[in-house]
């Protein structure tokens, strides 16, 4: 979710009812160097979990402590990112192939902070090496408080279907909460994912692209409360607030470029959305973009 769950996005989902916010994945070495980009990613609000990636236990521990001092309520260690750039740096899901190094990282981070430490993993490196249950047990023994499992191997990237049922094997190995992740895009998916995995909760990722209100719908659904779809005018208000948040946080020039992907997701599936996206993607004036957002979403 790097490049998506930034501070402007987290502000929106918090306002819509989310009680725990998770940062973008942050490279631990960049964090301790306090680069501008990493500091932007690490801006925390109350009840924010900061997700760290890296392959050096001491650097990960230092970055975790820095984030705790900045207000992070949870440190999440990423052993799940399948992106080539991250894996080639021996971070993310590359650690699924090196349980010894993964254990050293977990141990170092747990010792460095007083806040809970959680771990995000995949089912394994590939179908021949689905070691999530074993790695989850290692994490629990070292003090991790929760495990989130994306139901694919690294080799799958985001292809095929998430194997929710396999996550039962993780659940059987540990006593700490297990969270199911992957392909959760609707309330029906939530119900099926929980049933198949027997997990304690769900993590929504790409399913919230262009639908930040899905988080609140999921909370109400799992709480047994009434679930409603925002009206067209409510959705427009959310989109405009998100757009304004992006401009305020990044500035006009960078903000317009960053907002384009979100505008694309918000407009996906609507009539004439392709033409709308082409038009907006060629605009450089923030007010012109905003006027086009209002015009388009007032007609859908």
N, C-alpha and C positions, 0 to 999 in steps of 0.2 A: 504493500500500500504506500510505498515511498512515492512522494509527489502528489499524494491524494489526501491523506489524513493529517494535513498541516493544521496550524493554529486556526485559520479561518474556518476550515471544515469542522474541526473539533468544537469550535464555538457554536456552530449551527446545531450539531447533534446534541450538544449539552443543553441548549435552549429547548430542543425538541423532547428532552427527557432522559438522555443517556446519563447514567450515574458513574460510569467509569470510562475514561477517555484514554486511548492508546496513541502515542506519538508515531510519527514515521520512524522507520528503521534508521538508526544513526550509527555511523562508523565510529568505533570506540577511539581510535587513534585521532581522528579528526575532532572528536569531542574534547579530548584532553588538550589538543592544540587550540581549542576554542575558535575554530574557523567560523566565519560569518554564517555559512550555510548550516553548520551543525548547531550553532546557537539558535538559529531561527527554528530548526526542527525541534530543539529541546525546550522551547518555551512551554512552561507547564502552568496548568491551572489546578484548582483543587481536584483531587481524585484523578490524577493523570499518571498512567503507567508509561515509562519511557523504555522503548525497545532498543537494545544495543546489539551490534554485530561486530565480530572481530575474532582473531585466532590466538591472541596473546593474553594469557591469564592475568598478568600484572597490569596490562593496559586496560583490559576489560574491567578489572577491579577498580582502578583509578577513575575510569569514566563513570562507573556505577556510583561511586562515592560522590563524585562531582554532581551528578544528577540528583542524588539524594539531598545534597546540600542546597540544590536549587529548588527543591520542593517536590520531587517525584515521590509518589506514594507506593509505587511498585517498580521494580526493575525486571524487565522481560528480556531474556536472552534468546536471540534469534538463531536457531539451528535449522530453520526451514526455508529461507530464501533460496530459490533455485536459479536466480539470475547468473549468467555466465561470469560477469565481472566480479560478483561477490564470491562465487565458488572458486574462481581462479585465484582469489586472494586467500583461499583456504578458510573462508568464513561461511556463514549461512549453512546451507545443507551439506556443504563439504565436511562439516563436523560429524555428520551422520556416519561417515566412513572412518572416523578417528575417535572412538569412544574414550580412549585415554585422555586425549587433548580436551574433548568435550567435558569430561569429568573434572579436569584441572581448572577449566574456566568456571564451571558451576561452583566448585569449592571456593575459588578465589573471590568470586562475586558475593557469595553468601557470607563469607567472612568479612567482607569489606563494608557491608551495609547493615542497617538495622531494620530496613523495610523489607516486606516480602519479596522474594525472588521467584519468578516464574520462568518457564521454558517453553518455547514454540518449536515444534519439530514436524517432520513429515513421517510417513509410514516407514521410510527407509531410503536408501540410495537408489535402488532399483528393485524389480520384483524378486530377484534372487537374494537380496539383502534387505529384508524388511525388519529392521531391528528396533523399531519404535518401542515395543514393550520392554526390551532390555535397557534401552537408554532412559526410558521413563523411570524405571526402577532405580537406576544409578542416580538420576536427578533427585528422586525422593529421598534416597539414603543420604544424599549430601545436603539436604535441607531445602530443596525447592518446594514451594507451597502449592503449585498448580502446573499442570501440563496441558498445552493446547496442541492438538494433532491435526494437521492438514491431511486429508485422506488420499493423498497421492505420493508417489515416490519422486525423488528429484529428477529421475530420468523422464518422467511424464511431463515435467514442467506444469502447464495448465491444460494439457490435452487429456482426452478421455473423461471418465467420470470419477469423482472422488469416491473412495471405498470406505463408506461410513462403517460398514459391518466389521472391517478389520480393526477398527478402533476399540472394539470389545476386548481384544487381546491386551490392549494397553490398560483398559479399565480393570481387568482382572489381576494385573500385576501390581497395582498401587492402591493406596488408601486415600491419597490426596485427590482433589477434584480433577477430572479430565474433561476438557472442552473439545467438542467436535467442530471442525472448520473445513470449508471447501464446498463449493456449489450450493451455498445456502442463499437463495435468492427470493424466497417467498415464505409465507407462514406454513404452507404445506411442506416445504423443504425442512423447516425447523422441526415440525412434528415427525417427519420420516427420519431425519438425521438423528434425533434423540432416541427414537425407537430402535433404529438399526445399530447404533453405536453404544447405547446404554450410557452415554456420557452424562455429565452433571450439568452441562450448559452448552450453548452454541456461541461461536464467534462468527460474526458477519463481516466479510471483506468486500470483495468486488460486487456483491449483491446490493451494496449501498451506493454504487456509482449512479449519480443522477436521482437517487431516492434516499436522501438522508433520513427521511421520515420513517423508513423501514425499521430503524432501530427502535423508535418509540412504539411502532406497531408490534414488534417482537416482544417488547417488555410487557405490553398490555395482554398480548396473546398468552404468554407464559404465566402471567398473573391471573388469568381467567377473567380479565376485564374486557369491555367492549372495544373492538378494533374498528377504527374508521379510516377512510381514505381522505386525505386533505382535499378540499375543494380546489377548483382551478385558481381562484383568487388567492387562496392560502399558499398554493404551490408557487405562484408568481411572487408573493411576498417573501417566501423562503429563498427563492432564486435571487431576487434583488438584494436581499440582505447578505447572502453569501458573496455575491459579486462585489458589493460595497466593502465587505470585510477583506476580500482579497486585495482590492485596490488600496485600502488603508494600511494593510500589513506589508505589502510588497512595493507600493508606489504604483503610479499609473502605468508606466512603460512595461515594467516586468509583470505587473498585475494583469494587464490585458492579455498578455501571452499565456499566463498561468490559468486564467479564467476560461480560455477557449475549450480546453478538454472538458471542464465541468459543464459548460454551456452545451457542448456536444452530447454529453450523457443526459442532461436534462431534456434535451429536445429529441432524443432518439425515439423513433417509432411514430412520430407525429407526421402528418401530411406536410409536404414541402420542407421537411426538416433538413434535407441535404442542401437545398438551395440556401436556406437560412444559415447553415453552418459555413458554407463557402463565403457567403457575404460577410458574416461576422469575423471570420478568420482573416479577412483582408482589411479589416478596419484597425485604425491606430488611435482613434479618438474615443476616450472612455465614455463620453456622453452619447456619442453616436451608437456605441455598442449597447448602452443601457436603453436607449430609445428603441432599438431593434428588438431587444429582449422583451420589453413591454408590449410592443406591437405584435410580435410572434405569439407569445404565450397568452395574450388577451384573446386570441382567435382560436386557440386549440380547445 
